[in-house]
Amino acid sequence: MRFCTFVAALALVALDVHPAFAQKGGAAKKDKSKDAAPPAAAVAAPKGPKRYAVKSDRAVVVTRDVLVRQGFVVERVEDTGDLVTVWYYRGNMGRGRGRGPLQKMVIRRVEDRVVFEQAPPEVMVDIDVRLKL
């Protein structure tokens, strides 16, 4: 008798936890508020690279500082109109095994904001923190 009660209680819990079971059995009804469409503002929000409301000079200084602090070596910075390209490499990290491949990061000016392109995520975390201060 106890086993039957336990199985019945477990079945009720499964119906509450998994809506797919509830749809098949028809025992539980779905909550209409969960199926409502998201607000239009949430749908229309653009996805993609973050835009920072700072001048490009500050973005370059912060980028150079973050790269150096993380062990990268900045080779050169090219400023061509709306694009700033930062060329860098990893460095030998004390092992004497060369400098690694030359990599680039692009900082693009869009209206009064800057957008970082082709940047590694571990560097972007620190840049994001420094630019939001």
Buried (B, 14 or more C-beta within 10 A) or exposed (E): EEEEEEEEEEEEEEBEEEEEBBEEEEEBEEEEEEEEEEEEEEEEEEEEBEBBEBEBEEBBEBBBBBBEEBEBBBEEBEEEEEEBBBBBBBBEEEEEEEEBEEBBBBBBBEEEBBBBEEBEEEBBEBBBEBBEE
